[in-house]
Amino acid sequence: MFIFVLILLTFFSAVSHAQSPSPLWESALPVCESYGKVDQQNPVMIKAKTGGYFIVFEDKRSGKNKLYAQHIDEAGNILWENDAIAISKNTGNQSNAKIIASKNGSFIVVWQDDSKGNLDIFAQRINNGGALLFGPSGIEISSEEKNQIFPEITTDSNGGAIICWQDLRHNNEDIFAQRIDQNGNLLFKANGIAITSLQSTQWLPKIASDHKGGAIVAWTDRREGNYDLYAQRIGPDGKLYWQENGKKAAGSAYSEEDPSIVTFDNGSSAIAYRIKNNGIFLQYINSNGDPLLGENGKQVSRASAPSAPQIARGNSNESVIVWSDSFAGDADIYSQRIDQSGNFLWGEKEYPLVQIRGVQEKPQISGQGPWVVAWLDSRSGRPEIYCQQIGISGLQKWKKNGKRICRNQKEPENINLLENNSGEAILCFQDKRKGNYDIFAQKIDTTGETAWSYDGLLVNASRGKTAQKNIEIINDGSDNYIFAFEDYRSGLSNIILQKVSSSGRLLWSQSGIPAAFINAKQKNPKMTSDGAGGVIVTWEDYRNPEGPKIFAQRISSIGSRSWNKLGINLTKPMGYSEQTKPQIASDGKYGAIIVWEENRGDYNAKDIFATRLNSKGKALWRKTIATGGADQSSPQISPKKLIVVWSDNRIDAKNSDIYAQRLTLSGKTLWQEDGIAVCQAPDLQRDPQIIDTLISWTDKGGGSFDIYAQKIDKYGSGQWVKDGIAIAQSARSQQGAKMTQNTIVWEDFRQGNWDIYAQSFDSQGNLLWREGGKAVASLPGTQYNPQIKKAGNFNLISWEDYRNEKNYAIYIQMLDSEGKNRYPTDGKLILASKDGGRFPKLAVSNNQSSFIVTWEDYRFGMPAVFAQRYSP
């Protein structure tokens, strides 16, 4: 024993001169390579000139939002790879895709991309074989500083495209444009030409071909105080034909918003827009940009709260508009056909396309007569996609109130609609029927019947890296480390566990061990050692429609489930009730004691319950710890001492106090029924923490939140001053405390942003460091979510830190017994991932010669569990 202690003292003496921790693994370790269902969403679609349809969509299989493309033929066959093709090898997130057809059966896609740190505009051309014609990453349309966003695209009538976007390079929203040819050459000046660059806001442009190699751009403009509608014509050489910064197409005392534009062969254009509290409007402008329907346009619908209108052209220079509006009750779909003189061709007011119980919203329209309209419809009590064909006279061609496009829809969104020349409708959309969003498509023939699968054609349902979060870590007793976390590979959050050796080797399956084989949400894992190299883990489980329940599982040292593969339900069958916020402690006999918060529906108040499980998963007892007419919540349990603390509203429903109860292994409560008061000071006490017999909490008794603590004896009596000692009572708020036996660390707002502070105290409650605590990290950026572990005579503290004002990173500090730093002032950076990391947790080796830091790492675009081992 003497030799071992001497070794430790020698080791920590050496540590006292160290300047930074040394990583022991070659690089940060991904704890679990999690692949599963990921979202595909926001599809856009065009008809391929050589037959079939091109679909581009956003896909998160890589952990970031990437754009993929697929080609389907008229029969609904998938023509490219089953998982589609990536349109660019850029490393950032890609979104807001728009597409047009190009020459020789190809198409051009434009999007916004954050690969360079801010959002830029990129484009790609893809042929009907899936080849990337603008290179592996596409071409940059604009890479100016600040963001370029919301690109729109139209054909230049020669195989190329004219692209416009909203641009923030001048620190306000402007509209810029660029033309590219079919080879990807930029035909206007680098980074585009300004359509309008006034100091006021111009945003959300829409674009349409002028049928002469140029384009018409319409946008919402605030140069005169409220939003008006402006437009500009661009020639194929970049010439702006109308007055500088565009011509006003419509303006009134209200705000004209959300334009939708079509153009005609005679050089005129139609722009539909809305005034949110005054209805749907339409304006025609001639080839010179002059408004034809008066300075305020033509009111198409009565004053109400309509959706943004969608517009299609007709064969005789007239336009058809669709929108949804709730002036008749819940939202319905309306339409109208209007000629260039402003005459209504389908009656004297808005024409109801569908009026039926339930919400009908988000209509889309395609065609030139007849027209097809698709919308989201909740007549069945849940949203589904319906569609309808409208003839020249306004007659509905298909089933009254529309045709449901397929069975088994679940939360469909983002409808993209085409009508082919024969009058058939082709739709693509995102749908959640498989647990996450996938891309589906459907064709409706000229009679209104489904031409592809009754359930719709599955275009893409790829798998990819999935989110992992809410990590817990423990030492298994042999300096291997067990992790538990929420994992979204199934499309739901499930509890996964993994074991890692001290050398950084994954000891269980590469993809981890599920706590329970169940297709339901699981959250908030907590675990304790089973005393034999494995763990007992508990969690909130949502498989029961009668509210979340507490489940548990034992995972052996070799990674096998020791109990029921579905887990053990710890709660009694009853009506609707919610069991949440489990906490767990070893019973020292290969089992565990678990406490939780329970809210029964019959009287709607939270109580604290506990149970003990033996090594075989049998419940030895189930105990009510605290119950009453008000809430008892947020329980914590101290191992060995088996003291449970919680926040309690029994005296005042608005101001909680801190209470405690002590258990025996046989389930007996040692203190008075429903617990004893640790602190009943005025105002609010919350967020209790406990180690051994030391309790801390956040306390509002001083007007702002402070950190308090109390030490109790075996009878539950406070050993320090009544209602506890003030650990931190500085100006503004202190919160989020974590602690060891003699040190507390917390988030502190005294400087006007969140910093990390700490304080140490002796067994009598005397504060040992400076008044107000020791500043562990005090910088302009946010420091948040501190964690602390004891390592010999030192305290290890880690936190997430936003000092670079770009993303969170993980920092660490070691404090000696006098509060002196062993690492650089304000901490040592241990995670330099450019994509950031959050929510660190700590574990220490048995001989305290090394420690593990684990965190949620965003290098894949979504949180993943990473870890690193260090020597101090």
C-alpha positions, -999 to 999 in steps of 0.1 A, spaced: 0 0 0 28 24 9 46 18 -24 13 24 -44 6 57 -26 42 67 -32 38 60 -69 6 82 -70 23 111 -51 53 109 -74 29 109 -105 9 139 -93 40 158 -84 51 154 -120 16 165 -131 20 198 -112 46 209 -138 27 197 -169 13 223 -192 -12 203 -212 -27 168 -213 -11 143 -237 -34 123 -260 -28 85 -257 -47 75 -288 -36 84 -323 -67 104 -330 -101 109 -315 -120 76 -316 -155 72 -331 -171 51 -305 -197 36 -328 -199 36 -366 -237 41 -367 -254 37 -401 -291 37 -404 -322 53 -420 -316 90 -429 -338 117 -443 -342 124 -480 -363 155 -486 -371 186 -507 -373 169 -541 -374 189 -573 -383 174 -607 -383 180 -644 -392 161 -675 -363 147 -694 -363 156 -731 -353 121 -740 -380 105 -719 -387 100 -682 -380 124 -653 -350 137 -634 -354 141 -596 -329 159 -574 -332 158 -536 -314 165 -503 -299 134 -486 -282 131 -452 -265 97 -456 -230 112 -452 -240 130 -421 -243 163 -440 -270 176 -463 -260 166 -498 -278 167 -532 -284 135 -551 -301 128 -584 -322 100 -599 -337 92 -633 -369 73 -637 -386 63 -669 -423 66 -679 -430 32 -666 -416 41 -631 -383 22 -634 -352 35 -616 -326 41 -643 -295 50 -622 -279 35 -591 -305 24 -565 -291 50 -540 -289 77 -567 -258 97 -577 -242 126 -558 -241 157 -579 -210 173 -562 -181 162 -541 -180 195 -522 -176 189 -485 -203 213 -472 -240 212 -469 -260 216 -501 -296 228 -503 -323 248 -521 -318 229 -554 -335 241 -586 -333 223 -620 -340 229 -657 -336 208 -688 -306 213 -711 -294 200 -744 -291 163 -754 -313 149 -726 -292 165 -698 -303 189 -671 -287 217 -650 -291 220 -613 -282 250 -591 -279 251 -553 -265 269 -523 -234 254 -507 -215 261 -474 -183 243 -482 -162 275 -479 -177 286 -446 -205 308 -460 -232 301 -485 -222 303 -522 -241 294 -554 -229 263 -574 -242 246 -605 -238 212 -622 -249 197 -655 -257 160 -656 -265 139 -687 -291 112 -690 -264 86 -681 -256 103 -648 -223 118 -659 -212 151 -641 -205 174 -670 -193 204 -650 -167 183 -631 -169 164 -598 -178 195 -577 -197 216 -602 -189 252 -610 -191 283 -587 -217 308 -598 -209 332 -570 -183 329 -542 -184 364 -528 -180 370 -491 -212 369 -470 -240 346 -481 -256 340 -515 -289 321 -511 -322 310 -526 -310 304 -562 -336 303 -590 -329 291 -626 -344 293 -661 -333 283 -695 -314 306 -718 -330 288 -748 -296 276 -760 -287 247 -736 -274 270 -708 -292 288 -680 -298 322 -663 -296 320 -626 -306 346 -600 -303 347 -562 -305 367 -531 -271 382 -522 -257 397 -489 -223 408 -501 -232 445 -494 -246 436 -459 -282 439 -471 -303 417 -494 -298 424 -531 -306 404 -562 -278 392 -585 -278 371 -617 -254 350 -638 -257 332 -672 -238 300 -680 -236 281 -712 -239 243 -716 -202 239 -710 -203 257 -677 -187 290 -688 -197 321 -670 -211 346 -696 -217 376 -673 -190 391 -651 -175 371 -622 -198 366 -593 -228 379 -613 -244 412 -621 -266 433 -598 -303 432 -608 -308 456 -579 -284 466 -551 -302 494 -532 -296 497 -495 -331 485 -487 -342 449 -487 -348 431 -520 -354 394 -516 -368 360 -527 -365 365 -565 -384 344 -590 -372 340 -626 -388 329 -660 -375 328 -695 -384 358 -718 -383 333 -748 -355 354 -765 -325 341 -746 -330 363 -716 -352 363 -685 -377 382 -664 -369 384 -627 -395 395 -601 -389 401 -564 -403 417 -533 -387 452 -526 -387 475 -496 -372 506 -510 -403 527 -503 -409 514 -467 -433 486 -472 -429 456 -496 -437 463 -532 -434 441 -563 -406 449 -588 -393 433 -619 -364 435 -644 -357 420 -678 -321 406 -685 -308 401 -720 -286 372 -730 -256 396 -728 -265 407 -693 -281 440 -704 -308 453 -681 -337 465 -703 -359 483 -678 -349 511 -656 -320 508 -631 -328 486 -601 -360 474 -618 -395 486 -625 -423 487 -600 -449 461 -610 -474 467 -582 -475 487 -550 -500 498 -524 -503 508 -488 -499 471 -479 -470 447 -486 -470 427 -518 -452 394 -512 -444 359 -525 -444 364 -563 -449 336 -587 -442 343 -624 -449 330 -659 -440 345 -693 -457 345 -727 -445 343 -763 -456 379 -769 -430 392 -744 -455 399 -716 -455 383 -681 -479 374 -654 -470 377 -617 -493 364 -590 -487 375 -554 -504 380 -521 -511 407 -496 -514 386 -464 -545 403 -450 -560 415 -482 -561 385 -506 -545 372 -538 -535 396 -566 -523 394 -602 -504 418 -624 -496 415 -662 -466 435 -674 -458 440 -711 -424 436 -728 -414 471 -717 -421 463 -680 -453 484 -679 -481 472 -656 -513 464 -676 -537 459 -646 -532 493 -629 -506 502 -603 -520 479 -577 -528 449 -599 -560 429 -600 -575 415 -568 -583 379 -575 -596 368 -541 -614 385 -512 -595 398 -482 -584 370 -459 -552 351 -450 -543 332 -482 -513 310 -489 -486 321 -514 -502 317 -549 -489 294 -576 -493 303 -613 -494 285 -646 -499 299 -681 -525 291 -707 -523 288 -745 -540 321 -751 -518 344 -730 -540 340 -699 -529 326 -665 -544 302 -639 -537 308 -602 -542 284 -573 -540 291 -536 -554 280 -503 -575 301 -480 -595 296 -448 -622 323 -451 -649 296 -454 -637 278 -422 -607 255 -425 -584 260 -455 -597 250 -489 -582 252 -524 -592 279 -548 -584 288 -584 -591 313 -611 -583 318 -648 -577 354 -659 -570 370 -692 -546 399 -699 -574 424 -696 -581 412 -660 -613 394 -669 -622 364 -647 -629 334 -670 -642 310 -643 -670 330 -627 -670 364 -610 -649 354 -579 -625 327 -567 -634 293 -580 -634 266 -553 -614 236 -566 -620 216 -534 -642 224 -504 -644 196 -480 -640 190 -443 -604 191 -432 -575 214 -442 -565 215 -478 -532 235 -483 -499 240 -502 -513 236 -537 -490 232 -568 -501 236 -604 -486 224 -638 -497 225 -674 -510 249 -700 -545 237 -704 -557 213 -691 -539 219 -658 -532 196 -629 -533 207 -593 -519 188 -563 -522 197 -526 -519 184 -491 -553 173 -478 -563 163 -442 -599 152 -448 -590 118 -433 -576 134 -401 -540 132 -414 -523 149 -443 -523 131 -477 -516 142 -512 -546 147 -536 -547 160 -571 -572 172 -597 -572 180 -635 -590 212 -646 -602 218 -681 -602 250 -701 -637 258 -688 -627 251 -652 -645 217 -652 -629 192 -628 -620 162 -649 -613 136 -622 -631 125 -590 -650 153 -572 -628 170 -546 -597 153 -560 -579 119 -563 -557 105 -536 -524 97 -553 -514 66 -533 -521 46 -501 -501 45 -469 -490 81 -470 -475 94 -438 -466 131 -433 -460 138 -470 -444 171 -477 -428 192 -505 -449 182 -535 -432 187 -569 -457 184 -598 -454 180 -636 -480 175 -663 -468 158 -694 -481 166 -729 -508 139 -727 -524 153 -696 -509 129 -671 -497 141 -637 -463 131 -623 -456 139 -587 -426 134 -564 -426 141 -527 -411 132 -494 -429 107 -471 -422 94 -436 -440 60 -439 -408 41 -433 -399 61 -401 -379 88 -418 -383 109 -449 -378 91 -482 -385 102 -518 -415 88 -535 -431 94 -569 -464 87 -586 -480 90 -620 -518 97 -625 -531 89 -659 -556 109 -680 -585 92 -663 -573 100 -628 -560 65 -620 -526 57 -605 -502 44 -632 -475 33 -609 -477 14 -576 -508 19 -555 -484 29 -527 -463 51 -550 -428 45 -564 -400 45 -538 -373 67 -555 -348 67 -527 -345 53 -491 -308 54 -486 -289 46 -454 -261 67 -439 -244 80 -408 -269 89 -381 -271 111 -351 -258 99 -317 -263 121 -286 -268 123 -249 -237 102 -239 -230 85 -206 -196 69 -198 -183 47 -169 -152 28 -161 -160 -10 -160 -136 -15 -131 -108 -28 -153 -100 5 -171 -122 -3 -201 -149 23 -207 -186 17 -214 -206 42 -233 -244 45 -236 -261 70 -259 -292 77 -280 -287 65 -316 -310 74 -346 -301 47 -371 -336 33 -371 -352 67 -376 -360 68 -339 -338 73 -309 -327 40 -295 -302 32 -267 -269 18 -279 -239 7 -258 -203 2 -266 -172 -8 -247 -137 6 -255 -104 -7 -242 -78 15 -227 -58 12 -259 -88 26 -279 -101 -7 -294 -139 -13 -297 -146 -44 -276 -182 -50 -286 -198 -50 -321 -186 -22 -344 -221 -9 -345 -227 -12 -307 -251 -32 -286 -288 -22 -286 -303 -21 -250 -336 -35 -264 -348 -47 -297 -378 -25 -301 -391 -1 -328 -399 27 -305 -382 59 -292 -359 55 -262 -342 84 -244 -321 96 -215 -298 66 -207 -282 62 -173 -260 33 -162 -240 18 -134 -214 -10 -132 -229 -45 -126 -197 -53 -107 -186 -79 -132 -173 -59 -161 -207 -51 -176 -234 -25 -169 -270 -21 -159 -286 6 -180 -320 23 -176 -339 47 -199 -372 63 -208 -391 41 -233 -419 52 -255 -432 19 -269 -464 22 -247 -490 46 -260 -500 52 -224 -469 74 -219 -432 69 -215 -421 41 -191 -388 33 -174 -370 2 -187 -337 -14 -178 -313 -39 -193 -281 -57 -181 -252 -59 -207 -226 -84 -197 -188 -79 -200 -188 -95 -234 -217 -74 -247 -246 -98 -245 -280 -88 -231 -285 -107 -199 -322 -99 -194 -352 -100 -217 -342 -88 -252 -370 -62 -250 -357 -49 -217 -374 -50 -183 -403 -27 -176 -399 -12 -141 -434 4 -138 -467 -11 -129 -495 -13 -155 -520 15 -151 -539 41 -172 -520 70 -188 -489 79 -169 -455 92 -176 -423 78 -160 -392 99 -169 -358 111 -157 -344 78 -144 -313 77 -122 -294 46 -112 -269 34 -85 -252 1 -79 -266 -20 -50 -231 -35 -45 -245 -70 -51 -245 -71 -90 -279 -53 -91 -290 -17 -91 -314 7 -75 -333 30 -99 -353 61 -91 -375 81 -114 -401 108 -117 -437 96 -123 -467 116 -134 -500 98 -132 -529 111 -153 -555 107 -126 -542 137 -105 -515 152 -127 -487 156 -103 -452 142 -103 -439 118 -76 -407 100 -70 -405 62 -71 -377 37 -68 -371 0 -73 -343 -25 -68 -333 -51 -95 -312 -81 -87 -286 -95 -111 -312 -115 -129 -335 -84 -135 -360 -94 -108 -376 -65 -90 -370 -71 -53 -392 -42 -42 -408 -10 -56 -411 20 -33 -429 53 -33 -402 79 -22 -424 110 -22 -459 117 -32 -484 144 -27 -507 169 -45 -478 189 -59 -448 180 -80 -417 161 -68 -393 160 -96 -357 157 -109 -345 129 -86 -308 121 -80 -294 92 -60 -261 88 -42 -244 54 -46 -235 35 -14 -253 59 9 -285 54 -12 -298 89 -5 -323 103 -30 -327 141 -34 -353 159 -55 -370 192 -62 -403 195 -43 -433 218 -47 -454 206 -17 -454 240 0 -457 263 -30 -466 251 -65 -444 279 -80 -414 277 -57 -398 243 -52 -376 232 -23 -350 205 -20 -359 173 -2 -342 140 5 -348 104 16 -325 75 25 -331 39 15 -319 6 27 -311 -23 4 -343 -40 16 -363 -10 4 -370 6 38 -370 44 41 -350 56 70 -363 92 73 -398 106 77 -425 98 52 -422 117 20 -387 128 29 -370 156 49 -364 192 38 -328 200 29 -336 236 20 -369 254 24 -356 289 18 -379 315 1 -382 314 -37 -371 287 -60 -346 258 -54 -340 234 -83 -316 210 -100 -303 191 -70 -270 171 -72 -257 146 -47 -223 129 -40 -221 108 -8 -238 131 17 -231 164 -1 -260 181 -18 -259 211 -41 -286 230 -60 -295 261 -79 -312 287 -56 -331 319 -65 -334 331 -29 -311 361 -36 -331 374 -66 -310 357 -93 -299 321 -94 -270 311 -72 -253 279 -62 -259 265 -27 -248 233 -9 -255 214 23 -239 184 40 -262 160 58 -256 133 84 -270 98 85 -303 112 100 -307 137 72 -298 167 94 -279 196 79 -243 199 91 -238 234 79 -260 266 83 -297 262 78 -307 260 42 -271 256 31 -241 277 23 -237 300 -7 -211 285 -30 -216 312 -56 -237 343 -50 -223 368 -76 -243 392 -96 -266 377 -123 -271 340 -126 -251 309 -117 -265 275 -128 -257 240 -141 -236 229 -111 -216 196 -111 -195 185 -82 -170 161 -66 -167 155 -28 -152 190 -21 -154 210 -53 -183 224 -74 -182 238 -109 -209 258 -126 -220 281 -154 -217 318 -144 -232 349 -160 -216 376 -139 -197 391 -168 -227 392 -192 -220 359 -209 -217 324 -196 -183 315 -181 -171 285 -161 -163 290 -123 -154 266 -95 -152 267 -57 -138 243 -31 -147 238 5 -137 218 36 -158 194 57 -171 223 78 -184 242 48 -157 268 47 -149 281 12 -113 276 4 -108 297 -28 -114 333 -35 -149 348 -28 -172 342 -57 -151 312 -69 -122 306 -92 -126 315 -129 -119 284 -148 -127 300 -182 -138 336 -185 -139 348 -222 -162 368 -244 -176 337 -261 -200 313 -243 -185 286 -220 -212 260 -211 -221 226 -197 -192 220 -173 -182 185 -161 -159 175 -132 -141 144 -120 -117 138 -91 -82 126 -100 -61 123 -68 -56 157 -53 -67 173 -86 -100 182 -102 -105 177 -139 -130 200 -155 -142 199 -191 -167 221 -209 -180 232 -243 -166 265 -254 -177 290 -281 -148 314 -278 -140 313 -316 -176 324 -323 -179 298 -351 -187 265 -333 -184 248 -300 -152 230 -291 -142 210 -260 -118 224 -235 -103 210 -203 -86 223 -172 -69 207 -141 -71 225 -108 -50 216 -77 -62 218 -41 -54 255 -41 -74 263 -72 -42 268 -94 -43 259 -131 -22 230 -143 -31 238 -179 -30 272 -197 -53 299 -184 -89 295 -197 -82 258 -205 -66 236 -231 -83 228 -264 -88 191 -268 -111 190 -298 -101 210 -328 -127 196 -352 -138 225 -375 -173 213 -373 -175 215 -335 -182 193 -305 -206 196 -275 -217 180 -243 -184 165 -229 -183 137 -202 -153 125 -182 -141 92 -168 -109 85 -149 -87 53 -148 -85 33 -116 -50 45 -107 -59 80 -119 -30 81 -143 -52 88 -173 -87 100 -182 -112 98 -210 -131 126 -225 -161 118 -247 -183 143 -266 -208 148 -294 -188 156 -324 -202 173 -355 -176 164 -381 -202 144 -400 -228 172 -399 -248 156 -371 -237 146 -336 -216 114 -333 -199 99 -302 -162 105 -301 -136 100 -273 -100 105 -265 -78 92 -237 -52 115 -221 -24 113 -196 -26 144 -174 
